[in-house]
């Protein structure tokens, strides 16, 4: 499975990537047909969620757990899953739950 990881923080990027062993992971901001996109909606515009969904990607969005308005907005835009930053470091488990 191909995964696009949209994260600007290099430390968090490394932690997320290490949880995705067994997946073909690419970091960046340009969608190239990956099946799943994991996006930090505090680092990228939340509207990217609907753009990615329209292109056929499954989207896992994440942000700080107190950012309730952003979480709600990502859900409204069609994110398949919205999780707090503390859970995204277990991205491999989230992908399995996503199906």
C-alpha positions in Angstrom: 0.0 0.0 0.0 1.3 3.4 -0.9 1.1 6.1 1.8 1.7 9.9 1.5 2.8 11.4 4.7 2.2 15.2 4.9 4.2 16.4 7.9 6.7 19.3 8.2 8.2 18.4 11.6 11.1 16.2 10.9 11.1 14.5 14.3 7.4 13.6 14.2 7.9 12.6 10.5 10.5 10.1 11.6 8.4 8.7 14.4 5.4 8.2 12.1 7.5 6.7 9.3 9.0 4.2 11.7 5.5 2.9 12.6 4.7 2.3 8.9 7.2 -0.5 8.2 5.8 -2.7 5.5 4.2 0.2 3.7 5.5 2.2 0.8 5.8 5.6 2.4 6.7 8.9 0.7 6.8 12.2 2.6 5.9 15.4 0.8 3.0 17.7 -0.1 2.2 16.6 -3.7 -0.3 13.8 -4.1 0.8 11.2 -6.6 -2.0 8.7 -6.4 -1.3 7.1 -3.1 -4.1 5.1 -1.5 -3.8 6.7 1.9 -2.7 10.2 2.9 -1.8 11.0 6.5 -1.9 14.8 6.9 -1.1 17.2 9.7 -4.0 19.6 9.4 -2.2 22.2 11.6 0.7 22.3 9.1 -1.4 22.1 5.9 -4.7 23.7 5.1 -7.6 21.5 6.3 -9.3 22.0 2.9 -6.7 19.6 1.5 -8.8 16.8 3.1 -11.7 17.3 0.6 -9.2 17.8 -2.3 -7.5 14.4 -1.5 -10.9 12.7 -1.0 -12.1 13.9 -4.4 -8.9 12.3 -5.9 -9.8 9.0 -4.3 -7.5 8.8 -1.4 -8.4 7.7 2.1 -7.4 10.4 4.5 -6.1 10.2 8.1 -5.9 13.7 9.5 -4.3 14.7 12.8 -3.8 17.7 15.0 -3.6 18.7 18.7 -6.4 17.2 20.8 -7.6 20.6 22.0 -8.1 21.9 18.5 -11.8 20.9 18.4 -12.8 23.2 15.6 -10.2 21.9 13.3 -11.1 18.3 14.2 -14.7 19.0 13.4 -13.8 20.8 10.1 -11.7 17.8 9.0 -14.6 15.4 9.7 -17.0 17.7 7.8 -14.6 17.7 4.8 -14.7 13.9 4.7 -11.6 12.7 6.6 -11.9 8.9 7.1 -10.2 9.3 10.5 -9.2 12.2 12.6 -6.9 11.5 15.5 -4.8 13.6 18.0 -1.0 13.9 17.6 -0.4 11.4 20.4 -2.1 8.7 18.3 -0.5 9.4 15.0 2.8 7.8 16.0 1.0 4.5 15.9 0.0 5.1 12.2 0.5 1.5 11.3 -2.2 0.4 13.7 -4.4 3.2 12.3 -4.0 2.0 8.8 -5.0 -1.5 9.8 -8.1 -0.2 11.5 -8.9 1.9 8.4 -8.9 -1.3 6.4 
